[in-house]
């Protein structure tokens, strides 16, 4: 008899074009391949219904997110209070399957009496309190900064009200450690993020550019891009391609000042795959030590040399020997100059295959299902 799971997603996970959507979409696909019946519930805002999801699910339902003032609460984080569909609750009651809530975002009904006897698990995408606190420090807009501070405060309280969850499945090792201390009597497991790659597809040889990719309107990615544009690439001959969604005005302006920089705005998935495959170095600094950055997995599975700073590896289960490490602008400059002269070898690809075995989608889907028996 196959297993059945209600999977509640904070967003429509197709197209799988950002971190959270990538994890959910490829998790659903891997669960289907493992013989699990998935009842997928999606909160929708700004994304269209996706018939592509139906091939992996028994049923797919969509619920509107309550945005704006109506979605706010004085006692709950906005990411939680804005996702509270009574129709979702009714459907959870109608089909007796275990429940997997993606992020605290979807946990509004976690303590509801109607679900008291059900196995309920939380997929931890982040220590959200820390994430929003860090975002408040990086956000230049006063309005958004205030929102992030308020949300961080509410999330801090809410993180201590998750007792009805019988299991916590963390996306990073750091998140696993955090919630195991917070809820010692629950079941805990580190289930790495799901992703698009079935195997390492890196090419041998050399490319002629460095690549930084991501949502370029996000404060964390904006900070990293500006670091590269102002502190690193003015001092190297190597070419940099910045590729991603909605670059901010200061990124556009900084890129225009450099003869060795090209900005590719809102590339489609085919173009992005091509950029990832043919880059010589993926240059991926981060200044926010929180969560697993899926751009790192994309680069390791699909690209050649990967150059990161230490915070990028935080909580990933990967070690310094799996990437090239630089922790200052001078370190990045030196490493880029060295790596541009080094072809990527078959030996490096084999080493990467061994390092990335912990990120096998099919293995992790079966591991996840063990907890739902």
C-alpha positions in Angstrom: 0.0 0.0 0.0 1.5 3.4 -1.0 1.9 6.2 1.4 -0.1 9.4 1.2 0.9 12.9 2.2 -0.8 16.3 2.3 2.0 18.7 1.3 1.2 22.3 2.0 3.3 24.8 0.0 3.7 28.5 0.8 3.7 29.2 -2.9 2.9 27.6 -6.3 6.2 25.7 -6.8 6.1 25.9 -10.6 8.0 27.3 -12.4 10.8 26.2 -10.1 12.7 29.4 -10.5 13.8 30.3 -6.9 15.0 28.5 -3.8 11.8 27.6 -2.0 10.0 26.6 -5.2 12.9 24.5 -6.4 12.9 22.5 -3.1 9.2 21.9 -3.1 8.8 21.1 -6.8 11.6 18.5 -7.0 10.5 17.1 -3.6 7.1 16.4 -5.0 8.6 14.8 -8.1 10.9 12.6 -6.0 8.1 11.6 -3.6 6.0 10.5 -6.7 8.9 8.5 -8.0 9.2 6.8 -4.6 5.5 5.7 -4.8 4.0 8.3 -2.5 0.5 9.8 -3.2 0.9 13.6 -2.8 -2.1 15.9 -2.2 -0.6 19.3 -3.0 -2.0 22.4 -1.4 -0.6 25.7 -2.7 -1.1 29.3 -1.5 -1.1 31.5 -4.5 -0.1 35.1 -4.9 1.3 36.5 -8.1 1.9 33.1 -9.8 -0.5 31.2 -12.1 -2.0 27.8 -11.5 0.3 25.1 -12.9 -1.1 22.1 -14.7 2.5 20.8 -14.8 2.1 19.8 -11.1 -0.7 17.4 -11.8 1.5 14.6 -13.2 3.1 14.2 -9.8 0.1 14.6 -7.5 -3.2 12.9 -6.8 -4.8 16.3 -6.6 -3.6 19.9 -6.6 -5.5 22.7 -4.9 -4.9 26.5 -4.8 -5.8 29.0 -2.1 -5.5 32.8 -2.2 -3.0 34.4 0.2 -4.6 37.1 2.2 -2.3 40.0 1.4 -2.2 43.6 2.6 -3.8 44.8 5.8 -6.3 41.9 6.0 -3.4 39.5 6.3 -1.7 41.1 9.3 -2.1 40.0 12.9 -0.9 41.5 16.1 0.1 38.1 17.5 1.2 36.1 14.5 3.9 36.6 11.9 2.5 37.9 8.6 3.9 35.0 6.7 1.7 32.7 8.9 -1.5 34.8 9.4 -1.8 35.6 5.7 -2.1 31.8 4.9 -5.2 30.6 6.6 -7.8 29.0 4.3 -10.7 27.3 5.9 -11.1 25.3 2.7 -7.6 23.9 3.2 -8.6 22.8 6.7 -11.7 21.1 5.4 -9.7 19.2 2.8 -7.1 18.1 5.3 -9.9 16.6 7.4 -11.5 14.8 4.4 -8.4 12.7 3.4 -6.7 10.9 6.2 -3.1 11.3 5.1 0.0 12.6 7.1 0.7 16.3 6.8 3.9 18.0 5.7 3.9 21.8 6.2 6.5 23.6 4.1 8.0 26.3 6.3 6.4 27.9 9.3 4.5 29.9 6.6 2.0 27.1 6.2 1.6 26.2 9.9 -1.5 28.2 10.8 -3.6 25.1 11.5 -0.8 23.2 13.2 -2.5 23.3 16.6 -6.1 23.1 15.4 -8.2 20.6 17.4 -9.5 19.0 14.2 -5.9 17.8 13.4 -5.0 16.7 16.9 -4.7 13.0 16.1 -2.7 13.5 12.8 1.0 13.1 12.2 2.2 16.7 11.3 5.7 17.5 10.2 7.3 20.9 9.5 9.8 21.4 6.8 12.2 24.0 8.1 13.5 26.3 5.3 15.2 28.7 7.7 15.5 29.9 11.2 13.1 32.6 10.1 13.6 34.9 13.1 17.3 35.2 12.3 16.6 35.5 8.6 14.2 38.5 9.0 16.4 40.1 11.6 19.3 40.0 9.1 17.1 41.3 6.4 16.1 44.3 8.5 19.8 45.3 8.7 20.3 45.1 5.0 17.1 46.7 3.7 17.5 50.4 2.7 13.8 51.1 2.6 12.6 52.4 6.0 9.1 50.9 5.5 10.5 47.4 4.6 13.1 47.6 7.4 10.3 48.2 9.9 8.3 45.3 8.5 11.3 43.0 8.8 12.0 44.0 12.4 8.3 43.5 13.4 8.2 40.1 11.6 11.4 39.0 13.3 10.0 39.8 16.7 6.8 37.9 16.0 8.6 35.0 14.5 10.8 34.8 17.6 7.7 34.2 19.7 6.1 31.9 17.2 9.1 29.6 17.0 8.3 28.6 20.6 4.7 27.6 19.8 5.3 24.7 17.5 4.8 21.8 20.0 2.0 20.1 18.0 4.5 19.2 15.3 5.7 15.7 15.8 8.7 16.1 13.4 11.0 18.8 12.1 12.8 18.2 8.8 15.5 20.8 8.4 16.9 21.9 5.1 20.3 22.7 6.7 22.4 21.1 9.4 22.4 24.4 11.4 18.6 24.5 11.4 18.5 20.9 12.5 20.7 21.7 15.5 18.6 24.7 16.4 15.2 23.0 16.4 16.5 19.9 18.1 17.4 22.0 21.1 14.1 23.9 21.0 12.0 20.7 20.7 14.0 17.8 22.1 11.1 15.4 22.3 10.1 15.7 18.6 11.6 13.7 15.7 14.3 15.6 13.9 16.1 14.9 10.6 18.4 16.8 8.2 16.8 16.4 4.8 18.9 18.4 2.3 17.1 20.5 -0.3 15.7 18.9 -3.4 16.9 20.2 -6.7 16.9 19.8 -10.5 19.9 17.6 -10.9 19.9 13.8 -11.1 23.7 13.7 -11.3 26.7 16.0 -11.6 26.7 17.4 -15.2 29.8 19.7 -14.9 31.9 20.0 -18.1 35.6 19.5 -18.2 37.8 22.3 -19.7 37.5 26.0 -19.5 35.1 28.9 -19.9 35.9 32.5 -20.5 33.7 34.2 -17.8 32.8 34.2 -14.1 29.1 34.1 -13.1 27.0 35.4 -10.2 23.3 34.5 -10.4 20.2 35.0 -8.2 17.3 37.3 -7.6 19.1 40.6 -7.9 16.3 42.5 -6.2 16.8 40.5 -3.0 18.8 42.5 -0.3 21.1 39.6 0.3 21.9 39.1 -3.3 22.1 42.8 -4.0 24.8 43.1 -1.3 26.8 40.2 -2.8 26.6 41.6 -6.3 27.7 45.1 -5.3 30.6 43.6 -3.4 31.8 41.9 -6.6 31.2 45.0 -8.7 32.9 47.4 -6.4 35.5 45.4 -4.5 36.6 42.6 -6.8 36.0 42.9 -10.5 37.5 46.4 -11.0 40.8 44.7 -10.1 40.8 41.6 -12.3 40.8 41.1 -16.0 38.3 38.2 -15.9 34.8 38.9 -17.3 31.9 38.8 -15.0 28.3 38.0 -16.0 25.6 38.9 -13.5 22.3 37.1 -14.3 19.0 37.2 -12.4 15.7 38.7 -11.7 15.0 42.4 -11.5 18.4 44.0 -10.7 18.3 47.1 -8.5 19.2 50.5 -9.9 22.5 50.5 -8.1 23.5 47.1 -9.5 22.7 48.4 -13.1 24.7 51.5 -12.5 27.7 49.7 -11.0 27.8 47.2 -13.8 27.8 50.0 -16.5 31.0 51.4 -14.9 32.9 48.1 -15.7 34.1 47.2 -19.1 34.4 43.5 -18.0 30.9 43.2 -16.7 27.7 42.1 -18.5 24.2 42.2 -16.9 21.6 39.7 -18.1 18.2 40.6 -16.7 15.5 38.0 -16.2 17.0 35.2 -18.2 14.7 32.3 -19.0 15.5 28.8 -17.6 17.2 27.7 -20.8 19.5 30.8 -20.9 20.3 30.4 -17.2 21.2 26.7 -17.6 23.5 27.6 -20.5 25.2 30.3 -18.4 25.7 27.9 -15.4 27.1 25.2 -17.7 29.7 27.3 -19.5 31.0 29.6 -16.8 34.5 29.0 -15.7 34.1 30.2 -12.2 30.9 30.5 -10.1 31.6 33.4 -7.8 29.2 33.2 -4.8 29.9 35.3 -1.8 27.2 35.7 0.8 27.0 38.0 3.9 24.0 36.4 5.5 24.8 33.2 7.3 21.3 31.6 7.2 19.7 28.7 5.3 21.0 26.7 2.4 21.6 28.7 -0.8 20.3 26.6 -3.7 22.4 28.6 -6.1 25.4 26.8 -4.5 23.9 23.4 -5.4 23.1 24.6 -8.9 26.7 25.7 -9.3 28.2 22.5 -7.9 26.0 20.1 -9.9 26.0 22.0 -13.2 29.1 24.2 -13.2 32.9 24.2 -13.1 35.0 25.9 -10.4 33.0 27.3 -7.5 34.4 30.1 -5.4 32.6 31.0 -2.1 33.2 32.5 1.3 32.8 30.5 4.4 29.3 31.7 5.3 28.0 30.2 2.0 28.9 26.7 3.3 27.2 27.2 6.7 24.9 24.4 7.5 25.2 22.6 4.1 27.0 19.5 5.2 29.7 20.4 2.7 33.3 21.2 3.6 35.9 23.6 2.5 37.6 21.1 0.2 34.4 20.9 -1.9 34.8 24.5 -3.0 37.4 27.2 -3.4 37.3 29.6 -0.4 37.9 33.3 -0.2 36.9 35.5 2.7 38.1 39.0 1.7 38.1 41.1 -1.5 41.9 40.4 -1.8 41.2 36.7 -1.4 38.6 36.7 -4.2 40.9 38.7 -6.5 43.8 36.3 -6.0 41.6 33.2 -6.3 39.9 34.4 -9.6 43.3 35.1 -11.1 44.5 31.6 -10.2 41.4 29.7 -11.2 40.9 31.3 -14.6 44.2 29.7 -15.6 43.1 26.2 -14.4 41.0 24.0 -16.6 38.3 22.0 -14.7 39.3 18.3 -14.7 37.7 14.9 -14.8 39.2 14.3 -11.4 37.5 17.3 -10.0 34.2 16.1 -11.4 34.6 12.7 -9.7 35.5 14.3 -6.4 32.4 16.5 -6.7 30.2 13.4 -7.4 31.4 11.8 -4.2 30.8 15.0 -2.1 27.3 15.5 -3.4 25.9 12.0 -2.7 24.1 13.5 0.4 22.1 15.6 -2.0 20.6 12.6 -4.0 16.9 13.4 -4.5 15.7 9.8 -4.6 17.6 8.8 -1.5 16.3 11.8 0.4 12.7 11.2 -0.7 12.9 7.6 0.7 14.5 8.9 3.8 11.7 11.4 4.3 9.0 8.7 3.8 10.5 6.6 6.5 9.2 9.1 9.0 5.7 9.0 7.6 5.0 5.3 8.1 
